[in-house]
Amino acid sequence: MRIEVFIPGKPVPKQSARFGRKRVWQSKRVTDYRTLVASAFHNALVTQTENFTRLQGPVRVEIDAYWSWPKRTRKSLAGTVAHKTTRPDGDNVAKAVLDSCDRLWADDAQVCDLHIRKWYAPEDQVGIKVIIEAI
């Protein structure tokens, strides 16, 4: 089985949990993004599959994260796609996506083939494209 999803909007990386006054919490920005990604996957499951059951065994995940070009970019590059080598780290982007997919599999330890690519792209292509498939 293969599931493809595009989540429009600026990708939000997972941050470390915050500690204080006998409680632990995530920032609202991270929790809102997790909800957005989870609902996008739920909608994809409804439209792309019929009788979905949780994925068993090894899983492959491909993540392409697209950010808008910085304002200081030359106009000749602004309409193109190129690798992004600045923050945030790709593994934090992957954590944000994988933690949102807890309904797709029993444990994200099942992901044994993970590809993360970070890109600069035109404003209309900003978002995350995720492909998940059982191996």
C-alpha positions as CSV (number, residue, x, y, z in Angstrom):
1,M,0.0,0.0,0.0
2,R,1.2,3.5,-0.8
3,I,-0.1,6.8,0.6
4,E,0.9,10.2,-0.8
5,V,0.1,13.5,0.9
6,F,1.0,17.2,0.3
7,I,0.6,19.5,3.3
8,P,0.7,23.1,2.1
9,G,2.3,25.8,4.3
10,K,5.7,26.3,5.9
11,P,7.1,23.1,7.4
12,V,7.4,23.1,11.2
13,P,10.2,21.1,12.8
14,K,9.6,19.2,16.0
15,Q,11.2,20.9,19.0
16,S,12.4,19.5,22.3
17,A,9.7,19.4,24.9
18,R,9.7,22.3,27.4
19,F,10.0,21.6,31.1
20,G,8.8,23.7,34.0
21,R,6.7,23.7,37.2
22,K,6.1,20.0,37.3
23,R,4.8,19.7,33.7
24,V,6.1,19.1,30.2
25,W,4.6,20.7,27.1
26,Q,5.2,21.4,23.4
27,S,4.8,24.8,21.8
28,K,1.4,25.6,20.3
29,R,3.0,26.0,16.9
30,V,4.3,22.4,17.0
31,T,1.0,20.9,18.4
32,D,-1.0,22.8,15.7
33,Y,1.2,21.5,13.0
34,R,0.9,17.9,14.3
35,T,-2.8,18.3,14.1
36,L,-2.6,19.6,10.6
37,V,-0.4,16.7,9.4
38,A,-2.6,14.1,11.2
39,S,-5.7,15.5,9.5
40,A,-4.1,15.5,6.1
41,F,-3.1,11.8,6.5
42,H,-6.7,11.0,7.7
43,N,-8.1,12.7,4.6
44,A,-5.6,10.8,2.4
45,L,-6.6,7.5,4.0
46,V,-10.3,8.2,3.3
47,T,-9.7,9.1,-0.3
48,Q,-6.8,6.7,-1.3
49,T,-7.7,3.5,0.5
50,E,-10.8,1.5,1.2
51,N,-10.4,-0.8,4.2
52,F,-7.3,0.6,5.9
53,T,-5.6,-1.4,8.6
54,R,-2.4,-0.3,10.4
55,L,0.8,-1.0,8.5
56,Q,2.6,-4.1,9.7
57,G,6.3,-4.8,9.2
58,P,8.8,-2.5,7.6
59,V,7.8,0.9,6.2
60,R,9.4,3.3,3.7
61,V,8.9,7.1,4.2
62,E,10.0,9.9,1.8
63,I,9.7,13.5,2.9
64,D,10.3,16.5,0.6
65,A,10.1,19.7,2.6
66,Y,9.8,23.0,0.6
67,W,10.5,26.4,2.1
68,S,10.1,29.8,0.3
69,W,13.3,31.5,-0.9
70,P,14.7,34.1,1.5
71,K,13.8,37.7,0.6
72,R,17.5,38.5,-0.2
73,T,17.5,35.9,-3.0
74,R,18.3,37.0,-6.6
75,K,15.2,37.3,-8.7
76,S,16.6,34.8,-11.2
77,L,16.6,32.1,-8.5
78,A,13.2,32.8,-7.0
79,G,11.2,30.7,-9.5
80,T,13.5,27.7,-9.2
81,V,13.9,24.8,-6.8
82,A,17.2,24.2,-5.0
83,H,18.6,22.3,-2.0
84,K,18.2,24.1,1.4
85,T,21.3,23.7,3.6
86,T,20.3,25.9,6.5
87,R,18.2,25.3,9.6
88,P,16.0,23.5,10.6
89,D,17.6,20.1,10.6
90,G,16.0,17.5,8.4
91,D,15.7,15.0,11.3
92,N,13.5,17.4,13.2
93,V,11.2,17.9,10.2
94,A,11.0,14.1,10.0
95,K,10.1,13.7,13.7
96,A,7.3,16.2,13.3
97,V,5.8,14.2,10.4
98,L,6.4,10.7,11.9
99,D,5.0,11.6,15.3
100,S,1.8,12.8,13.5
101,C,1.4,9.4,11.8
102,D,0.7,7.3,14.9
103,R,-2.6,6.0,13.4
104,L,-0.8,4.5,10.3
105,W,1.5,2.1,12.2
106,A,1.9,0.6,15.7
107,D,5.3,2.3,16.2
108,D,7.4,4.6,14.2
109,A,10.3,2.2,14.8
110,Q,8.8,0.3,11.8
111,V,10.2,3.0,9.5
112,C,13.4,1.4,8.3
113,D,13.9,3.4,5.1
114,L,13.7,7.1,5.6
115,H,14.6,9.8,3.0
116,I,14.4,13.5,3.9
117,R,15.1,16.3,1.4
118,K,14.9,20.0,2.1
119,W,14.3,22.5,-0.8
120,Y,13.9,26.1,-1.5
121,A,10.9,26.5,-3.8
122,P,8.6,29.2,-5.3
123,E,6.0,30.5,-2.8
124,D,3.1,28.4,-4.4
125,Q,5.0,25.1,-3.7
126,V,5.8,25.7,0.0
127,G,4.8,22.7,2.1
128,I,5.7,19.0,2.7
129,K,5.2,16.1,0.3
130,V,5.2,12.7,2.1
131,I,5.1,9.3,0.6
132,I,4.5,6.3,2.9
133,E,4.5,2.7,1.7
134,A,4.8,-0.8,3.1
135,I,7.9,-2.6,2.0
